[in-house]
C-alpha cells in the first residue's frame, strides 16, 4: 500500500512526525479475523438453553385474522411454545413512528405481532419457539389461521383517491405526512425565464440486501433482572432505550452487544416488530432466544427504500442562470411509519437536498408521503439523495440541451461559489465548507470530456449509442441534535470516547461508534495513536457494547469519523496532557519540554525520558513515588456533537460514460469517476472504498434493483436469484479523487463519506444514458433502467 | 423421510476426522458445519445465489447450502478455518492490503473462489476475474478492491 499523504489539516500537526497515522492508508489491523473465519456474527453465538423462533407471516398484503388455532403447533416436536399478539402484548408495549419537529405525522400504534388485521405480506402474526429453527418452521405449518382477505391499497399514486382502500380507518385517509417548502416566488420567476424544462421521474422500491441478514439473541436473566441483547444493529444505545421502554425494564439493566455486523447500510438501524417479539419472548421464558431472518424474511420485512414519483420544473435565463426550481414528490411507505426515526425523513431530505449545490433564488417543493399495503419503507444509505440529485441533475441537463449549453458549463454558472460559505441551500438549509467549483474542476481534469465527445461521435457512426453525464451533489453527514433528538426520539447525536493507559503500557480505547465493516475500529486506532504518540499496534479498541462504551449515537448518516472521531481525538489529547503532567512531576521538569513518541515520554531537547509502561507501573503500583498532589488519572473521556446546524454537508462531483446496445437494450458503464470532498481523510483507502461501495449500490438502484409487486401486494421476486443485485462482472472500476475542505466544526475536520456514491450514481447514470439516447430522440425516466425500458424508449418493443 | 431421520456418515473437516456421526438427513452441510463450530462458513441466501457458504469439498468449490450434510459421506472438506497454507496466507495478506472486504461476511466464500482461480493457474484479465467471482455477492466493496487483490495474487503466485 502506498502511503498516501493527504493530511492538509494544520490543526493535526505535521504528517512527517513519528506516529503520524491520520491521513495514511494503513490496512485495517483488526480485520484479518474475517479472513481466518474468526468473525463473531450474531448467528455464531450459542448460549446454554437457547431456543429458536420462526414467525408465521401474513401471506396477504391486507387481510383480517378471524381466528388463529395454535393447538397442533404446540404439540409439534421440539416446540416450547407458540405465541400470538395477545401473549406478546402482555410483555411489550406498542410504539408509534412519529417525530414532533417536522409538522404533523400520523401513524397508528404498531405491535410486535399483527392484531386482527395484517397490513403487509410478511407482517409477523404468530411465533413458534422451539429447540431448533427447523423444528419451529415445521410447527408453523400446523398453525391454522382463518384469513379474510381484504382489498389492498398497493399503488401509492391512488392512495389518496376518494375510493382508495383506507389502511387505518381511524386516520380517515392514507396520508402520513406532507411538507411544503416555498422560497421566493417560483410562479413569477418561471414567467420571466427564457427556457422552462420539466420532467417526471420514477424510482422503484429496492432494499438493502445486507449479506448477513437481521439477527438478534435476547437473553433475559431473571436473577439479575437483566436483559442482554446480542444484536447486529447500528445504534446500541438507541436500542437499549427502546427495549427498556417497551418491555418496562430498568434501562441501566438492558445491555446491547453488537459484535461483528455483516453490512447494514441503514437497514439495521430501525426497530423491527419481529426483533421486539424476540425480546418479549425471552422475558416470558427466562431463557436466550435467537432469531435470524432467512432471505425471504429479509426481502419482505427489512425496510424497503425509495419508492418515489417526482415531478420537477426548472427555469433558466438565456445565459443558463437558474431562476426557479419546483418539485412535487410522492412516496409510499407501506402501512406504518418505522420507529423511532419515522418514514418521513427520506422525503424530507428530497425537499432539503434538491438543487442544493446551486444558487436558485426561487424554490418550491412539495412532498407527500402515503400509506400502502407493502413492506414498510424507511431510511437506507443516502436517504433521499438519489431522488433529489436525479431530479435536479436531469432538469439541469434538459435546460442545457434546450439553450444549447455544455453540461459542465451550465453547472459552473450556477454553483454556490466555494468562497461564499457559510451559505444556504435553495430550501434554506445551512451549508458550509463546500467546494462544488473545485470538485467539478477536478472531475473535468480527470475525465477529459473532449475525448469522450469524440468517442461518442465515432461510436454513433458505428451504430453504438454512447453518452456521458456529470453531476454535483450535497451529501448529508454528521447530523446534529436538530435531526432526530429535537423531534423527541431518544437517538443520541453526541458520541463519546474513553481512553486509558493500562498497567502494561497499552492503550485501551472505547467509543460509542459501531463497526459494520467501514473500518471504524481502524480509524479510531489511527486517531488515538496519532494524537497520543504511540504505535498503532499498542491501541486496543472496544465498540458495540452499552456496558463497556461511552454513551452515544452509533453509526448512521456517515457520522463515525466526523463526530466519533473528534471525540477520540479530544480524549486522546486529554490523556496525553494527563500523562505529560505526571511525567513532568516524576522527571522534575516543565511539561512543555516533554512530548510522547513511540510509546515513550521524551525530552524535546534530548536526555533520558520514560516509557509509558514505566510511567504506568509507577502510577498504578508505586503511587507513593509520584509527587504529592499530582493527578494520577490515566483515563480520559471526551464527547462531541455538532451544534447550531442540522448537518455537516459533504459535496461530491461524479461523471460516467456509458454505451447502449440498441438491439438488447443492455447498458454498459464503461467509466465512472467520483470526486469527493469529505474534509480530512483519516484513512484515504477506507474513504475511497466507501465511495466505491456506495457507487456500486447506486448503480444497483439505477439499473437493477426492484422489489416487484403484483397488484394484490404480493412481492414477486423475494429471492436472491430473482432480485438483481450488482455482481462483479457488470460493475466498472471507479476512479476516485478528492478535494479537501476541512469542516470548521471540529479539530479533526472530517466530514462523512458513506452516502455520496449511492446518492449520486443514479443521477449521473441516468443522465449519461439520456445523453446517449438523445441522439435518437429517446429518453428514459424510470429507475431501475432495465434493458426492457431502454428498448421501449427506443421504440423497439 | 420424516424430520427425525438421520444418516450415519464419516468425513474430515480441515483434516479432523468425523467418524460415524449422525446428521439429520434433511440438514444441509452449511448448517451442519456451523453447528459443529465452523462458523466461518456463512449463510446469505440458502439457495446457492450469494456464494457466502462456498467451501472446498474434495478439492472443488461447492455451495455448502446446496449440499446435504449426508452427501459429505467419505469427503474431505475444507472450510475457511483451514485455509492456512502458504498460498492462502499470501492471498489473505493481499486481501488485507487492498481492503478487499469490509464486513467480512462474503470473505470465506470469496477466498474459496480465489483459491480455485489460483489453483487453475490461469492468467486472467481483470474482466475474467470479474467473471470468475460473479457467483459471490459482496454488498460492501463494489468488487474493485477484490479484483485488485486477486489480480495481484495471480501475478505473484502463478
Interface residues (C-beta under 8 A of the other chain):
Chain A: X1 X27 X28 X31 X32 X33 X34 X35 X36 X37 X38 X39 X41 X43 X44 X77 X134 X135 X138 X208 X209 X210 X211 X212 X213 X260 X261 X262 X263 X265 X294 X295 X516 X517 X518 X519 X685 X686 X689 X692 X693 X694 X695 X696 X697 X719 X720 X721 X725 X726 X727 X728 X729 X731 X733 X734 X757
Chain B: X3 X4 X24 X26 X27 X34 X38 X39 X40 X41 X42 X43 X44 X45 X46 X47 X48 X49 X50 X52 X79 X80 X81 X83 X92 X95 X96 X97 X99 X101 X102 X103 X104 X105 X106 X107 X108 X111 X126 X127 X129 X130 X131 X133 X134 X135 X136 X137 X138 X139 X140 X141 X142 X143 X144 X145 X146 X147
